[in-house]
Amino acid sequence: MLLDFFYTLRQAKLPVSVTEYLTLMGALRRGVIGPLFRPESEKAEGYGVEDFYFLSRTTLIKDEKHYDKFDRAFAAYFKGVEQIADFTQDIPLEWLRKNLELQLSPEELAKIQKMGWDELMATLKKRFEEQKARHEGGSKWIGTGGTSPFGAFGHNPQGIRIGQPGSRNKSAVKVWDQRAFKDYDDTQELGTRHIKVALRRLRQFAREGLEDELDLDSTIRKTAANAGYLDIAMRPERHNKVKVLLLMDVGGSMDEHVARVEELFSASKTEFKHLEFFYFHNCVYDFMWKNNRRRFAEKFDTLEILRTYNKDYKLIFVGDATMSPYEILQPGGSVEYNNPQAGAVWLERLTSAFPKFVWINPEPQGVWQYRHSISIIQQLMHNRMYPLTVRGLEEAMRALSK
């Protein structure tokens, strides 16, 4: 029973042992799945895929850094599993059922007018008060497959995405649904060799600590001066002195670049002894986090980060800089919450606190000119934006070394 599931996890290079598999089987035989993962009020006969997901993850996975691989392997085995937990809030699911996905010609797209920030927020509030039923293919109500700024699977130059599992046009001002982001895997090794070579341009060595390394040149020189009597000279070991503060965009449009960013993250942890990292989504605001599954429970205040790390740290942003311009320039512009201050304010604070900074962008450089938000970020970064290529990384490391 479930042997194929076990082999699927092993094929995904997850460290799952036979002992852990037998633990899972024992838990199933003893019927612990319902009592552990459902409140008393929701218990029913039998259990579903979600119950088995939590039980199997608890028994088989011992380190949170493997959760993302486990989720992908689990979904591959149980075909058709698209979402483990339902984060839909107060909007009825029936309103968001996908029957069609709007496709418009360039001429039709050009005719759609976009709302300003204040108008967009006020109109959404009004729609909540007025709408009583599902709508599809329209230009006004919350629904699917239309040109309304509120809903899913349609088209509007800037709106509020509601009930759509992923980004399509990369132009949403707000995202209604709560989203679960995944930590980048810092054990990724495939394809990192060239990245490591590029990052080594930033390493700065200095001799420090106890004298526990043989200084061969000085030993030969002293022995010769001492008429051939051996005179051993020691010196402190060389250590990499460079300090790096790595801030990584995660989730949303960055899902397209996970593999390459994981390679960069893995190489950075190998090459830089003094590495601190934090996550943000789209733009930096008043807090960041280290664990994506607890990003709202375990926040790190950005001002505290500024006070903790001194200007000796090299600041590296990693992100596609692809978002609504409101997310950078407008207070409350974050797609997830009402940030008190605009993202541009926080970016300026960070670049002022850490004079040596760069932005690494995994998006192809050829599309940068077509993204308004990328142009804004480039200006805020004083044009210190580089593509996530070997040549781009080499240029970025040279800029940080000056």
C-alpha positions in Angstrom: 0.0 0.0 0.0 1.3 3.5 -1.0 4.7 2.1 -2.2 4.4 4.1 -5.3 3.9 7.2 -3.2 7.1 6.4 -1.2 9.1 5.9 -4.5 7.7 9.2 -5.9 9.1 11.0 -2.9 12.5 9.2 -3.3 12.6 10.2 -7.0 12.0 13.8 -5.9 15.3 13.4 -3.9 13.6 13.7 -0.6 15.4 12.1 2.4 12.6 9.6 3.2 13.6 6.4 4.8 11.8 3.0 5.1 11.5 3.6 8.9 9.6 6.8 8.3 7.4 5.1 5.8 6.6 2.4 8.3 5.7 5.0 10.8 3.2 6.5 8.4 1.7 3.1 7.7 1.4 2.5 11.5 -0.3 5.8 12.0 -2.9 5.0 9.3 -3.6 1.6 10.8 -4.2 3.1 14.2 -6.6 5.7 12.7 -4.8 8.8 14.1 -5.3 10.8 11.0 -8.7 12.3 11.9 -8.2 13.1 15.6 -4.8 14.8 14.9 -5.7 17.0 11.9 -9.4 17.9 12.4 -11.1 19.8 15.2 -13.9 17.9 17.0 -16.6 19.9 15.3 -15.5 18.9 11.8 -14.9 15.2 12.3 -16.7 12.9 9.9 -16.5 9.3 8.8 -13.3 8.7 6.8 -10.8 11.3 5.8 -9.7 13.2 2.7 -6.6 14.0 0.8 -5.9 17.1 2.9 -5.8 15.0 6.1 -3.4 12.5 4.5 -1.2 15.3 3.3 -0.7 16.7 6.8 -0.1 13.2 8.3 2.4 12.1 5.6 4.3 15.4 5.8 4.5 15.2 9.6 5.8 11.6 9.6 8.0 11.7 6.5 9.6 15.2 6.4 11.9 16.3 9.2 13.2 19.6 7.8 11.0 22.5 6.6 13.4 23.3 3.8 12.1 20.1 2.0 8.4 21.1 2.3 8.4 22.6 -1.2 9.8 19.5 -2.8 7.3 17.4 -0.8 4.3 19.5 -2.0 5.3 19.1 -5.7 5.8 15.3 -5.3 2.5 15.0 -3.4 0.7 16.9 -6.1 2.3 14.8 -8.8 1.3 11.5 -7.2 -2.3 12.6 -6.4 -3.0 13.9 -9.8 -5.4 16.9 -9.9 -4.4 18.2 -6.5 -4.0 21.9 -7.1 -4.4 23.4 -3.7 -3.9 21.7 -0.3 -5.7 24.3 1.8 -8.6 26.6 1.0 -7.6 30.2 1.7 -10.7 31.8 -0.1 -12.2 34.4 2.2 -15.6 36.0 2.2 -16.3 36.0 -1.6 -18.5 33.0 -2.6 -16.7 30.3 -4.5 -19.6 30.1 -7.0 -18.7 33.7 -8.1 -15.2 32.6 -9.0 -15.9 29.4 -10.9 -13.9 29.4 -14.2 -16.0 28.7 -17.3 -14.1 30.8 -19.7 -10.8 32.7 -19.9 -11.0 36.0 -21.8 -8.8 36.4 -24.9 -8.8 39.9 -26.6 -7.1 41.4 -29.6 -4.5 44.2 -29.1 -7.1 46.7 -30.4 -9.7 45.5 -27.8 -7.1 45.6 -25.0 -6.2 49.2 -25.9 -9.8 50.3 -25.4 -10.0 49.1 -21.7 -9.5 52.1 -19.4 -7.7 51.7 -16.1 -8.8 53.3 -12.8 -6.7 55.3 -10.5 -5.8 54.0 -7.0 -8.5 55.8 -5.0 -11.2 55.1 -7.6 -10.2 51.4 -7.7 -10.5 51.0 -3.9 -13.7 53.0 -3.6 -15.3 51.0 -6.5 -14.4 47.6 -4.9 -16.1 48.7 -1.7 -19.2 49.7 -3.6 -19.3 46.4 -5.6 -19.2 44.4 -2.3 -22.2 46.4 -1.1 -24.2 46.0 -4.3 -23.4 42.6 -5.8 -25.7 39.7 -4.9 -25.0 37.0 -7.5 -22.3 35.5 -9.8 -21.2 37.3 -12.9 -19.1 36.2 -15.9 -17.7 38.0 -18.9 -18.7 41.5 -17.8 -17.0 44.8 -17.3 -18.4 45.9 -13.9 -19.0 43.2 -11.3 -16.7 40.8 -9.4 -16.5 37.8 -11.7 -14.6 35.8 -14.2 -13.6 36.1 -17.8 -14.4 39.7 -18.4 -12.8 43.2 -18.4 -13.9 44.1 -14.9 -11.0 45.2 -12.6 -12.3 42.8 -10.0 -12.1 39.0 -10.4 -10.2 36.3 -12.3 -9.2 35.0 -15.8 -10.1 38.2 -17.6 -8.2 41.2 -18.6 -7.8 44.7 -17.1 -4.7 46.9 -17.2 -4.7 47.1 -13.4 -7.2 45.6 -11.0 -7.7 43.4 -7.9 -7.1 39.7 -8.6 -9.7 37.6 -6.8 -9.9 33.8 -6.9 -7.2 33.2 -9.6 -4.4 30.7 -8.6 -1.5 32.4 -10.4 -0.5 35.6 -12.2 -1.3 35.9 -16.0 -0.7 39.5 -17.0 1.4 40.6 -14.0 -0.5 43.8 -13.6 -2.7 43.3 -10.5 -2.7 46.1 -8.0 -3.9 43.9 -5.1 -4.3 40.2 -4.7 -7.4 39.2 -2.5 -6.4 35.6 -1.8 -3.9 34.6 0.9 -1.0 32.9 -0.8 1.5 30.3 0.6 5.1 31.0 -0.6 7.9 28.5 -0.4 11.4 29.0 1.0 14.1 28.7 -1.6 16.1 25.5 -1.3 19.6 26.3 -0.2 20.8 22.8 -1.0 20.4 23.1 -4.7 23.7 22.3 -6.4 22.9 21.5 -10.0 24.3 24.2 -12.3 25.8 26.4 -9.6 29.5 26.0 -10.5 29.6 29.0 -12.9 27.6 31.1 -10.4 30.1 30.3 -7.7 32.9 31.4 -9.9 31.2 34.7 -10.6 30.5 35.3 -6.9 34.1 34.7 -6.0 34.9 38.1 -7.4 33.4 39.6 -4.3 35.4 37.6 -1.8 37.9 39.6 0.3 40.5 37.7 2.3 42.3 38.9 5.4 44.6 37.1 7.9 43.1 36.9 11.3 43.0 34.7 14.4 45.8 32.5 16.0 49.0 31.8 14.2 48.3 28.2 13.2 49.3 28.2 9.5 52.8 27.5 8.2 54.4 30.5 6.5 56.7 28.6 4.1 58.4 31.6 2.5 59.3 33.2 5.9 60.4 29.8 7.2 62.9 29.3 4.3 64.1 32.9 4.7 64.6 32.6 8.4 66.3 29.2 8.2 68.8 30.5 5.6 69.6 33.5 7.7 70.0 31.2 10.7 72.9 29.3 9.0 70.7 26.4 8.0 69.1 25.7 11.4 65.4 25.3 11.0 63.4 28.3 12.1 59.7 27.7 11.6 57.5 30.8 11.0 53.7 30.7 11.5 51.0 33.1 10.5 47.2 33.5 10.9 45.0 31.7 8.4 43.3 33.7 5.7 39.5 34.1 6.1 36.9 35.6 3.8 35.9 39.0 5.3 33.1 40.0 3.0 29.7 40.4 4.6 26.5 40.0 2.5 22.9 40.9 3.2 20.7 39.1 0.7 17.1 40.2 0.2 15.1 37.9 -2.1 11.7 38.4 -3.7 9.5 35.3 -3.4 6.0 34.2 -4.7 3.8 35.5 -7.4 5.7 36.2 -10.7 8.9 34.9 -9.0 7.6 31.4 -9.2 8.8 31.3 -12.8 12.4 31.8 -11.6 12.6 29.5 -8.6 15.2 27.1 -10.0 17.6 29.8 -11.0 17.2 31.8 -7.7 17.8 28.5 -5.7 21.0 28.0 -7.6 22.1 31.6 -6.7 21.0 31.1 -3.1 22.9 27.8 -2.7 26.0 29.2 -4.3 25.9 32.3 -2.0 25.7 30.2 1.1 28.8 28.3 -0.1 30.9 31.3 -1.1 30.0 33.9 1.6 30.9 32.9 5.2 29.1 36.0 6.6 25.7 35.8 4.8 22.4 37.1 6.2 19.2 36.7 4.2 15.5 37.8 4.3 12.5 37.4 2.0 10.1 40.0 0.7 7.3 40.0 -1.8 7.5 42.3 -4.9 8.9 45.3 -2.9 10.4 45.8 0.5 8.2 47.4 3.1 8.2 47.8 6.9 8.9 44.1 7.6 10.6 41.0 6.0 10.8 37.4 7.0 13.1 34.3 7.0 10.4 31.5 6.8 7.7 31.8 4.2 5.3 29.5 6.0 5.4 31.8 9.1 5.9 35.1 7.3 3.1 36.9 9.2 3.9 35.3 12.5 7.6 35.8 12.5 8.3 39.2 11.1 11.6 41.1 11.1 11.1 44.8 11.3 13.0 46.5 8.5 14.1 49.4 10.8 15.6 46.8 13.2 17.4 45.2 10.3 18.9 48.6 9.4 20.1 49.0 13.0 21.4 45.4 13.3 23.7 45.3 10.2 26.3 48.0 9.6 27.4 49.6 6.3 30.2 47.0 5.9 27.5 44.6 4.5 27.1 44.4 0.8 23.4 44.6 0.0 22.0 42.3 -2.8 18.4 42.4 -3.9 17.1 39.5 -6.0 13.8 40.0 -7.7 12.1 40.4 -11.1 10.9 44.0 -10.2 7.7 43.1 -12.0 4.6 44.5 -10.2 2.1 47.3 -10.2 3.9 50.7 -10.0 1.5 51.5 -7.0 3.4 48.8 -5.0 6.5 50.9 -5.2 5.1 54.5 -5.1 1.9 54.4 -3.2 1.3 54.0 0.6 -1.0 51.0 0.9 0.1 49.7 -2.5 1.2 46.3 -1.3 -0.9 43.5 -2.9 -1.2 41.8 0.5 -1.7 44.5 3.1 -1.9 48.3 3.7 1.7 49.3 4.1 1.9 52.7 5.9 4.8 53.9 3.7 5.6 53.4 0.1 8.1 50.8 -1.0 10.3 53.5 -2.6 10.8 55.0 0.8 12.1 51.7 2.2 14.3 51.1 -0.8 15.9 54.5 -0.4 16.5 53.9 3.3 18.2 50.6 2.6 20.4 51.9 -0.2 21.4 54.8 2.0 22.3 52.5 4.9 24.3 50.1 2.7 26.3 52.1 0.2 27.4 49.0 -1.7 24.2 47.6 -3.3 23.0 45.9 -6.5 19.7 44.4 -7.8 19.9 41.0 -9.5 16.9 40.5 -11.9 16.1 37.0 -13.2 13.8 38.4 -16.0 15.5 38.5 -19.4 17.1 41.9 -20.0 15.3 42.3 -23.3 11.9 42.8 -21.5 13.1 45.3 -19.0 12.2 48.3 -21.1 8.6 47.1 -21.4 7.9 46.9 -17.6 7.2 50.3 -16.0 8.0 48.9 -12.5 11.4 47.7 -13.6 12.2 51.2 -14.9 11.2 52.7 -11.5 13.3 50.2 -9.6 16.3 50.8 -11.9 16.1 54.6 -11.0 15.9 53.8 -7.3 18.9 51.5 -7.6 20.8 54.2 -9.5 21.0 51.8 -12.5 22.7 49.1 -10.5 20.5 46.4 -11.8 22.0 43.3 -13.4 20.6 40.2 -15.1 20.8 36.8 -13.4 23.4 35.5 -15.9 27.1 34.6 -15.3 28.1 37.9 -17.0 25.5 39.9 -15.1 26.7 38.4 -11.8 30.3 39.2 -12.6 29.4 42.8 -13.4 27.4 43.0 -10.1 30.3 41.7 -8.1 32.7 44.2 -9.7 30.2 47.0 -8.8 30.1 45.8 -5.1 33.9 45.6 -4.9 34.5 49.2 -5.9 
